[in-house]
Amino acid sequence: MTPKILTHFQWWVTLILALALAIGTWNPTEYNFIHYISNVDNILSGFKPFGILIMLALWLLAIKSVFQSLGLFGSTITVIIIASFIWGLQQYHIINIKDFKQAGWAATTGLGILIWFGLNASIIWKKLTGVYNTDDTSEDID
């Protein structure tokens, strides 16, 4: 069996998909899923229920993968690291988090990066340590 080779293209694709999910769900512009759904007369008309279910399924998969790979502690640490990076950008006057639009973009981009890291955490862990799976086995439980 040949080993699976991870290409740089796969890293970029998962990053773009994670950012698309986060930014596509909500961002400070009027071009997002929440704005689209909230400004309709009948939410159950056309393909809106289908879109809602697809978005819900994508978010459930993203949340499950983040917590499965990072756990609550790892997710919290990752959020703190992303927030400290945003704080550093604020301190160097690159962004202004007091401005709603800039804070919104920072939050949605940070959430996309959290999802991306959750999707790829086991691959990153394997590259760093050589260990692919760290779950308890039946031998460890006894």
C-alpha positions in Angstrom: 0.0 0.0 0.0 1.5 3.3 -1.0 1.5 6.1 1.6 -0.9 9.0 1.2 1.0 12.1 0.2 -0.4 15.4 1.4 0.2 18.2 -1.1 0.3 21.9 -0.5 -2.7 22.2 -2.7 -4.8 20.2 -0.1 -3.7 22.6 2.7 -4.8 25.6 0.6 -8.1 24.0 -0.4 -9.0 23.3 3.3 -8.1 26.8 4.2 -10.2 28.3 1.5 -13.2 26.1 2.4 -12.9 26.9 6.1 -12.7 30.6 5.4 -15.6 30.4 2.9 -17.8 28.7 5.6 -17.0 31.2 8.3 -17.1 34.3 6.1 -20.0 33.1 4.0 -22.1 32.5 7.0 -21.6 36.0 8.4 -19.4 39.0 7.6 -19.8 42.8 8.1 -21.1 43.2 4.5 -24.6 42.5 3.4 -23.4 39.5 1.2 -23.6 36.6 3.6 -25.9 33.7 4.4 -27.4 35.2 7.6 -28.3 38.4 5.8 -29.8 36.4 2.9 -32.0 34.3 5.2 -33.1 37.1 7.5 -34.3 39.3 4.7 -36.9 37.1 3.1 -40.7 37.1 3.5 -41.1 33.3 3.6 -38.1 31.4 4.9 -39.7 28.1 3.7 -40.0 29.1 0.0 -37.8 27.9 -2.8 -34.4 26.5 -2.0 -34.0 28.4 1.3 -34.8 25.3 3.5 -32.2 23.3 1.5 -29.6 26.1 2.0 -30.3 26.2 5.7 -29.9 22.5 6.1 -26.7 22.4 4.0 -25.3 25.3 6.1 -26.3 23.6 9.3 -24.7 20.3 8.2 -21.5 22.0 7.2 -21.3 23.8 10.6 -22.0 20.5 12.5 -19.2 18.8 10.5 -16.8 21.7 11.2 -17.6 21.9 14.9 -17.4 18.1 15.3 -14.0 18.0 13.5 -12.6 20.8 15.6 -13.6 19.3 18.9 -12.7 15.8 17.8 -9.2 16.8 16.8 -8.5 19.5 19.3 -10.9 18.9 22.2 -12.2 21.7 24.4 -8.8 22.5 25.8 -7.1 22.6 22.4 -9.9 24.7 20.9 -9.7 27.2 23.8 -5.9 27.5 23.4 -6.3 28.0 19.6 -8.9 30.7 20.2 -6.6 32.4 22.7 -3.7 32.3 20.2 -5.8 33.7 17.4 -7.2 36.4 19.7 -3.6 37.3 20.8 -2.6 37.7 17.2 -5.6 40.0 16.5 -4.6 41.9 19.7 -1.1 42.3 18.3 -2.5 43.6 15.0 -4.5 46.1 17.1 -1.4 47.2 19.1 0.5 47.9 15.9 -2.5 49.8 14.5 -2.8 47.4 11.6 -6.5 46.9 12.5 -8.9 48.8 14.8 -11.1 46.3 16.6 -13.2 49.2 17.9 -14.5 49.6 14.3 -17.4 47.1 13.8 -16.4 46.1 10.3 -12.7 45.5 11.1 -13.7 43.5 14.3 -16.2 41.5 12.2 -13.6 40.6 9.6 -11.1 39.7 12.3 -13.6 37.5 14.1 -14.9 35.7 11.0 -11.4 35.2 9.6 -10.2 33.9 13.0 -13.1 31.5 13.1 -12.2 30.3 9.7 -8.6 29.7 10.8 -9.9 27.8 13.9 -11.9 25.5 11.6 -8.9 25.0 9.3 -6.7 24.2 12.2 -9.3 21.8 13.5 -9.6 20.1 10.2 -5.8 19.6 9.9 -4.7 19.2 13.5 -4.2 15.4 13.3 -2.1 15.8 10.1 0.0 18.6 11.7 0.4 16.4 14.9 1.6 13.5 12.8 4.1 15.6 11.0 5.5 17.0 14.2 5.5 13.8 16.3 5.2 10.9 14.0 2.1 9.8 16.0 -1.1 9.7 14.0 -3.7 8.7 16.5 -3.6 9.5 20.2 -7.0 8.0 21.3 -7.1 5.5 24.1 -7.1 1.9 23.0 -8.9 -1.0 24.7 -5.5 -2.0 26.2 -5.2 1.4 27.8 -8.6 1.3 29.4 -8.2 -1.9 31.3 
